[in-house]
């Protein structure tokens, strides 16, 4: 009665498995420091307490719907970072706002221990 020897087959498969594991590149999404939203299923904002910063197309800043200068925003974020460093920040920017202004606001928040910065999308 003929039989199939499985040992060489398992050896070859093990070598192939090790080869693919060694040559695979694993990318860490967390190194990008952003949370990508799924727009199709985006629902209501369930966070009730948050700091809302808005940027208009002309570069005007708004903190919780009140106009504010960049210096006063930095002072406010410093105070908020000292009192509640876990407070989330929602950044709302018009699509015409240059990325430069968005990154400046994000830097202000992060330099004051407010690391939970989210971007609002449509």
C-alpha positions in Angstrom: 0.0 0.0 0.0 1.6 3.3 -1.1 1.8 6.2 1.5 2.8 9.9 1.3 5.6 11.0 3.5 4.5 14.3 5.1 7.7 15.3 6.9 9.4 16.8 3.8 6.2 18.7 3.0 6.1 20.2 6.5 9.8 21.1 6.3 9.2 23.0 3.0 6.1 24.8 4.4 8.0 25.8 7.6 10.8 27.3 5.5 8.4 29.2 3.4 6.5 30.5 6.5 9.8 31.7 8.1 10.8 33.3 4.8 7.5 35.3 4.5 7.6 36.3 8.2 11.2 37.6 7.9 10.6 39.5 4.6 7.2 41.1 5.6 7.2 44.8 6.5 4.9 45.7 9.3 3.9 49.4 9.3 2.7 50.9 12.5 -0.3 53.2 12.0 0.1 54.7 15.4 3.4 56.3 14.3 1.4 58.6 12.1 -0.2 60.1 15.2 -3.6 60.4 13.6 -6.9 58.5 13.9 -8.4 58.0 10.5 -12.2 58.3 10.7 -14.5 56.1 8.7 -16.7 58.7 7.1 -19.4 56.3 5.9 -20.4 55.3 9.4 -19.5 58.5 11.3 -22.2 59.2 13.8 -22.8 61.7 16.5 -20.1 63.0 18.6 -20.5 61.2 21.9 -17.9 63.2 23.8 -19.8 65.8 25.8 -16.9 67.8 27.3 -14.2 68.9 24.9 -12.4 71.9 23.7 -13.5 73.1 20.3 -11.1 75.1 18.2 -12.2 76.3 14.7 -10.1 77.8 11.9 -11.8 80.0 9.3 -10.4 80.3 5.7 -8.8 83.7 6.5 -6.9 82.2 9.5 -9.1 83.5 12.3 -9.2 81.2 15.4 -12.2 80.5 17.4 -12.2 78.8 20.9 -15.6 77.4 21.7 -17.3 79.7 19.2 -15.5 82.8 20.5 -12.9 84.7 18.4 -9.4 84.5 19.9 -5.9 85.4 19.0 -3.1 82.9 18.7 -1.4 84.2 21.9 -4.6 84.0 23.9 -5.2 80.5 22.5 -1.7 79.4 23.7 -2.4 80.8 27.1 -5.8 79.1 27.3 -4.4 75.8 26.2 -1.6 76.0 28.8 -4.2 76.5 31.5 -6.4 73.7 30.1 -3.3 71.4 29.9 -2.5 72.1 33.5 -6.0 71.6 34.8 -7.3 68.7 32.6 -4.5 67.1 30.4 -6.9 64.3 29.3 -9.5 66.7 27.8 -10.0 66.0 24.1 -9.6 68.8 21.6 -11.8 68.9 18.5 -10.2 70.9 15.6 -12.6 72.1 13.0 -10.9 73.7 9.9 -12.3 74.9 6.7 -11.2 73.0 3.6 -9.5 76.1 2.3 -7.3 76.6 5.5 -3.6 76.0 4.7 -2.1 73.0 6.5 0.4 75.4 8.1 -2.4 76.9 10.4 -3.8 73.5 11.3 -0.3 72.2 12.4 0.3 75.4 14.4 -2.8 74.8 16.4 -2.0 71.1 16.9 1.5 72.1 18.1 0.0 74.5 20.6 -2.2 71.8 21.9 0.5 69.1 22.1 3.0 71.4 23.7 0.5 71.9 26.5 -0.1 68.2 27.2 -3.4 68.1 25.3 -2.6 65.1 23.1 -6.1 64.0 22.2 -6.5 66.1 19.2 -9.2 65.1 16.7 -10.1 66.6 13.3 -13.7 67.0 12.3 -14.7 65.9 8.8 -17.9 66.2 6.9 
